[in-house]
Amino acid sequence: MEEEWVKKAKKGDKLAFEKLIEFYMKDMYMIARSKLNSYADVEDAIQDTILEIYTGLWMLRDNSKFRAWMARSLVNNCNDILRQNKKYEYLDDEESIVSTYNDGIEDHEFFDMIEFLKEEDRTILIMKYFQGYKFVEISKILKLKESTVRMRALRVKEKIKQRLGEDEIG
């Protein structure tokens, strides 16, 4: 289905492009939110990515790679924002984000729970276990060795298990 939308969007079908964006909006939000803490920065990264993929869609050779290409663009935009800010900020309007991108999951509670993780570890966690990316895809998107991604994913799972164990005890 997505490949067909990509094909149509490449031919100038704006409705097909809108469907693609709508289909992947939750993924884009989760990736951006894993890297950025500011509502405005998350919005900027997503908007910049949408513009980038809209203007550069014609360059995508393999339509089946759209999801990974979009994610790579989003990660790059998030990294640009982090470089510009050189600091983390807290979300100033969490209610708006939850209502805009929520599919029934309380995103603010989830992100509060994983806030102790490093930014890149949060991204790996979300991409692998919530969005279903393969380790090889994550390694290409984040420009890391696949073995590094696998190791970090394992460590993240252990950290979360430990944290949940502490919370249950404490």
KEROBA-551529 format. One record per residue (C-alpha): residue in three letters; x, z, y. Coordinates in steps of 0.25 Angstrom, whole numbers, plus 5000, padded with zeros to 4 digits. Each point is the difference from the previous one (the first is absolute). Last residue first. Layout:
N
ALAXZY/...
END
This chain:
170
GLY504251845006/ILE499949974985/GLU499149875002/ASP500849965012/GLU501350024993/GLY499549914988/LEU499549895009/ARG501450005007/GLN500749994987/LYS499249894995/ILE500149935013/LYS501550015000/GLU500149954986/LYS499149885003/VAL500949975012/ARG501350014991/LEU499449904990/ALA499749915011/ARG501350015007/MET500749974987/ARG499249874998/VAL500249965014/THR501550024998/SER500049924987/GLU499349895007/LYS501149995010/LEU499550015015/LYS499549905010/LEU498750075002/ILE499249884997/LYS500949954989/SER500150144993/ILE498550025001/GLU499849864993/VAL500950044989/PHE499450134998/LYS498649944999/TYR499050025011/GLY498750074995/GLN499550045013/PHE499850154998/TYR501150044990/LYS501149905004/MET499849965014/ILE499550145004/LEU501150084993/ILE501149905005/THR499550015014/ARG500050154999/ASP501450004995/GLU500449915012/GLU499450105010/LYS500750124993/LEU499050094994/PHE499450135006/GLU498949925006/ILE499449984986/MET498950105001/ASP499749975014/PHE499949854997/PHE499050034989/GLU499250095009/HIS500049905011/ASP499649894990/GLU498750064995/ILE499749904990/GLY498649945002/ASP500449865003/ASN500750045013/TYR500649905010/THR499250025013/SER499450134998/VAL501350074995/ILE500849935011/SER499050055011/GLU500050144995/GLU501550015000/ASP500149985015/ASP501350055005/LEU500849974987/TYR501350085001/GLU501249945005/TYR501349964994/LYS501349975008/LYS500949885002/ASN498849935007/GLN500649865001/ARG500750014986/LEU498750064994/ILE499249885006/ASP501049904995/ASN499950074986/CYS498549995000/ASN500149855004/ASN500949984988/VAL499150084991/LEU498949915004/SER500749874998/ARG500450044986/ALA498650044997/MET499549875004/TRP501049934992/ALA499750094988/ARG498549975001/PHE500249855003/LYS500949974988/SER498949934992/ASN499949905011/ASP501449954997/ARG500749935011/LEU499650085012/MET500549935012/TRP498649965004/LEU499650145001/GLY500950035012/THR499150015012/TYR498950074992/ILE501150094993/GLU500650045012/LEU498750035008/ILE499550084988/THR501350085000/ASP500150035015/GLN498650054999/ILE500350094988/ALA501350055006/ASP499350035013/GLU498850074994/VAL501050094992/ASP500850025013/ALA498750055007/TYR499650094989/SER501450075000/ASN500650044987/LEU500749884995/LYS500649964987/SER498950044990/ARG498949975011/ALA500549865000/ILE500049984985/MET498650074999/TYR499449925012/MET500649864994/ASP499450034987/LYS498650045006/MET500049875008/TYR500349914988/PHE498649954997/GLU499750005015/ILE501249925003/LEU499849904989/LYS498549985004/GLU500449985014/PHE501049894996/ALA498949934992/LEU499150015012/LYS501149935008/ASP500149884991/GLY501249935006/LYS500649934987/LYS500950124998/ALA498750095000/LYS499449924989/LYS501250014991/VAL500150155003/TRP498650024997/GLU500149934987/GLU501250094997/GLU499250125003/MET498949964990/
END
